[in-house]
Amino acid sequence: MSLIHALVAKGSVILAEHQGGSRDFSQATQTILSKIPPNNSKLTYVWEQYLFHYVSEGGYTYLVMADDSAGRRMPFTFLAELQQKFSSAAQPSSSSLSDPPAYALQGSFGPAIAQLMNTYNTNPPTDELSRAQNELAQVKDIMVQNVEQILSRGERIELLVDKTDNMANQATAFRRGARTVRRSMWWKNTRILALSVVVGLVLVWILAAQFCGAGLNQCGSNKS
C-alpha cells in the first residue's frame, strides 16, 4: 500500500480523512497541520520510511502520507486530484462555515477520499501521472525537510512525542538519582570524617592517660 492516510483540513481542523493502515498517525498529522503556514505552499516531511506530502491553498490543506517507495510524483498527483474533487464537491458547502467543526465533512467526503486512495493504490491513472511529472519538474517550491534536521535546528516538531517524553523522563530521573547519590556520598564521607576525628581524639586521650593518668593531672603535678 503506497498511500496510507489522506485528509482535507481547514487550518488545523480536519474536515474529512481516510486511513488505510492499522497504525494511528493522527498525532503526527495534527503536529504537521499546526506547523503549516497560512500562505499557499507545498511541502514534504520525511519521517522514518514515511513521507507526509501536503498542498496548502486557499485556506485548505490536502495531506497524504505515503511510503517512501511511492516517491513524490504519485502522491502529489493524488493531492491535485483530491483538491479538484474537494473544490467541486465539498468546498462550496463548507465555505459558509467560518469555523467548521472537526470532521464536518467526514460523512459526505470521507468516502470520496477512500475511493481515490484505493484507485491510486491499485491502478493509478497513467495520463495524470505523466502530466504531474512534467509539472513537478518545473515546481521549485516543493521542498523536502527531514524531521531530524528540523529538530536539530531547534524548530521542534514533535512527531511521536512519546519517545521524546520518555527520554526526557529518563534524563530527569537520572539527574534526580545522581543528586541523591551525591548527597548520600557526602553524608557518608562526613560521617566517616567525624568518626575518624572522634577516634583520633580518643587515641590521643588514651596515650596521654598512660603517662599522665586518666584525669591528665599527674603531668601537671610532675611539672610543679
C-alpha positions as CSV (number, residue, x, y, z in Angstrom):
1,M,0.0,0.0,0.0
2,S,1.7,3.2,-1.2
3,L,-0.8,5.8,0.1
4,I,-1.7,5.2,3.7
5,H,-3.5,8.2,5.2
6,A,-5.1,11.2,3.5
7,L,-7.1,14.1,4.7
8,V,-8.6,17.5,4.0
9,A,-8.3,20.2,6.6
10,K,-9.1,23.9,7.1
11,G,-6.3,25.3,9.1
12,S,-5.5,22.7,11.7
13,V,-9.1,21.4,11.8
14,I,-9.6,18.1,9.9
15,L,-12.8,18.1,7.8
16,A,-12.5,14.6,6.3
17,E,-9.9,11.9,6.2
18,H,-9.4,8.2,5.4
19,Q,-6.8,5.9,7.0
20,G,-5.9,2.8,5.1
21,G,-3.4,1.3,7.6
22,S,-3.8,0.0,11.1
23,R,-1.3,2.3,12.7
24,D,-2.5,5.5,14.1
25,F,-0.7,8.6,12.7
26,S,-3.3,11.2,14.0
27,Q,-0.8,12.8,16.4
28,A,1.8,13.1,13.6
29,T,-0.7,14.7,11.1
30,Q,-2.0,17.1,13.8
31,T,1.5,18.2,14.5
32,I,2.2,18.8,10.8
33,L,-1.0,20.7,10.4
34,S,-0.1,23.0,13.2
35,K,3.2,23.8,11.5
36,I,1.8,24.7,8.1
37,P,1.9,28.4,7.3
38,P,-1.2,30.3,6.3
39,N,0.2,31.1,2.8
40,N,-0.1,28.8,-0.1
41,S,2.7,26.2,0.0
42,K,3.7,22.6,-0.9
43,L,6.0,20.5,1.2
44,T,7.1,17.0,2.0
45,Y,8.0,15.9,5.5
46,V,10.2,12.8,5.9
47,W,9.9,10.6,9.0
48,E,11.3,7.1,9.2
49,Q,10.1,5.3,6.0
50,Y,7.1,7.6,5.6
51,L,6.6,10.8,3.7
52,F,3.9,13.4,4.6
53,H,3.1,15.4,1.5
54,Y,0.7,18.3,1.6
55,V,-0.6,21.1,-0.6
56,S,-2.0,24.2,1.2
57,E,-4.1,26.6,-0.9
58,G,-7.0,29.0,-0.2
59,G,-7.0,28.2,3.5
60,Y,-7.4,24.4,2.9
61,T,-4.8,21.8,3.3
62,Y,-4.7,18.5,1.4
63,L,-2.3,16.0,3.0
64,V,-1.4,12.4,2.2
65,M,1.0,10.1,4.0
66,A,2.8,7.5,1.8
67,D,5.6,5.0,1.8
68,D,9.0,6.4,0.7
69,S,8.8,3.9,-2.2
70,A,6.0,6.0,-3.7
71,G,8.3,8.9,-4.3
72,R,6.7,12.3,-4.7
73,R,5.2,12.3,-8.2
74,M,2.3,9.9,-7.5
75,P,1.3,11.4,-4.1
76,F,1.3,15.0,-5.4
77,T,-0.8,13.8,-8.4
78,F,-3.2,12.3,-5.9
79,L,-3.3,15.5,-3.9
80,A,-4.0,17.5,-7.1
81,E,-7.0,15.3,-7.9
82,L,-8.1,15.3,-4.3
83,Q,-8.1,19.1,-4.4
84,Q,-10.1,19.2,-7.6
85,K,-12.7,16.8,-6.2
86,F,-13.0,18.7,-3.0
87,S,-13.3,22.1,-4.8
88,S,-16.1,20.8,-7.0
89,A,-18.0,18.6,-4.5
90,A,-17.4,19.7,-0.9
91,Q,-15.9,23.1,-0.6
92,P,-18.9,25.2,-1.6
93,S,-21.0,23.7,1.2
94,S,-18.3,24.3,3.8
95,S,-17.2,27.8,2.7
96,S,-20.0,29.3,4.6
97,L,-18.6,27.9,7.8
98,S,-16.0,30.4,9.1
99,D,-15.1,28.0,12.0
100,P,-16.1,24.5,10.9
101,P,-16.2,21.7,13.5
102,A,-13.8,18.8,13.2
103,Y,-14.8,16.1,10.7
104,A,-17.7,18.2,9.5
105,L,-17.4,16.6,6.0
106,Q,-16.4,13.1,7.1
107,G,-19.7,11.6,6.1
108,S,-20.0,13.3,2.7
109,F,-16.4,13.5,1.6
110,G,-14.7,10.7,3.6
111,P,-15.8,8.0,1.1
112,A,-14.5,10.1,-1.8
113,I,-11.1,10.2,-0.2
114,A,-11.2,6.4,0.4
115,Q,-12.2,5.7,-3.2
116,L,-9.5,7.9,-4.6
117,M,-6.8,6.4,-2.4
118,N,-7.9,2.9,-3.5
119,T,-7.7,3.9,-7.1
120,Y,-4.2,5.3,-6.8
121,N,-3.0,2.3,-4.7
122,T,-4.4,-0.3,-7.2
123,N,-4.3,1.3,-10.6
124,P,-3.1,5.0,-10.7
125,P,-4.1,6.9,-13.9
126,T,-1.1,6.9,-16.2
127,D,-2.0,10.1,-18.0
128,E,-2.4,12.1,-14.8
129,L,1.0,10.8,-13.6
130,S,2.7,11.8,-16.8
131,R,1.2,15.3,-16.6
132,A,2.2,15.6,-13.0
133,Q,5.8,14.6,-13.8
134,N,6.1,17.5,-16.2
135,E,4.6,19.9,-13.7
136,L,6.7,18.8,-10.8
137,A,9.9,19.1,-12.9
138,Q,9.2,22.8,-13.0
139,V,8.0,23.4,-9.5
140,K,10.6,25.0,-7.2
141,D,8.6,25.4,-4.0
142,I,8.3,21.7,-3.2
143,M,10.9,21.0,-0.6
144,V,11.9,18.0,1.4
145,Q,12.7,18.5,5.1
146,N,14.0,15.8,7.3
147,V,12.3,15.9,10.7
148,E,15.5,15.1,12.5
149,Q,17.3,18.1,10.8
150,I,14.4,20.4,11.9
151,L,14.7,19.1,15.5
152,S,18.5,19.8,15.5
153,R,17.8,23.4,14.5
154,G,15.5,23.9,17.4
155,E,12.3,24.1,15.4
156,R,10.7,21.4,17.5
157,I,8.2,19.2,15.6
158,E,7.0,16.5,17.9
159,L,6.3,13.5,15.8
160,L,5.7,10.6,18.2
161,V,6.1,12.7,21.2
162,D,6.0,9.7,23.5
163,K,9.6,8.8,22.5
164,T,10.8,12.3,23.4
165,D,8.8,12.4,26.6
166,N,10.2,9.0,27.6
167,M,13.8,10.3,27.0
168,A,13.1,13.5,29.0
169,N,11.6,11.5,31.9
170,Q,14.6,9.2,31.9
171,A,17.0,12.1,31.9
172,T,15.1,13.7,34.8
173,A,15.1,10.5,36.7
174,F,18.9,10.1,36.1
175,R,19.6,13.7,37.3
176,R,17.5,13.1,40.4
177,G,19.3,9.8,41.0
178,A,22.6,11.5,40.6
179,R,21.8,14.2,43.1
180,T,20.6,11.6,45.6
181,V,23.8,9.6,45.2
182,R,25.9,12.7,45.6
183,R,24.0,13.7,48.8
184,S,24.3,10.1,50.1
185,M,28.0,10.0,49.4
186,W,28.5,13.5,51.0
187,W,26.8,12.4,54.2
188,K,28.7,9.1,54.2
189,N,32.0,10.9,53.9
190,T,31.0,13.4,56.5
191,R,30.1,10.6,59.0
192,I,33.4,8.9,58.2
193,L,35.4,12.1,58.8
194,A,33.6,12.8,62.0
195,L,34.1,9.3,63.2
196,S,37.8,9.5,62.3
197,V,38.2,12.7,64.3
198,V,36.5,11.2,67.3
199,V,38.6,8.0,67.1
200,G,41.7,10.1,66.8
201,L,40.8,12.2,69.9
202,V,40.1,9.0,71.8
203,L,43.5,7.6,70.8
204,V,45.3,10.8,71.8
205,W,43.5,10.7,75.2
206,I,44.4,7.1,75.8
207,L,48.1,7.8,75.0
208,A,48.1,10.8,77.3
209,A,46.3,8.9,80.0
210,Q,49.1,6.3,80.1
211,F,51.6,8.9,81.1
212,C,49.5,11.5,83.0
213,G,46.7,9.5,84.4
214,A,43.1,9.3,83.4
215,G,42.5,12.9,84.5
216,L,45.7,14.1,83.0
217,N,46.6,15.6,86.4
218,Q,49.8,13.7,87.0
219,C,51.6,15.6,84.3
220,G,50.7,18.9,85.8
221,S,51.8,17.7,89.3
222,N,55.1,16.5,88.0
223,K,55.9,19.8,86.5
224,S,55.2,21.5,89.7
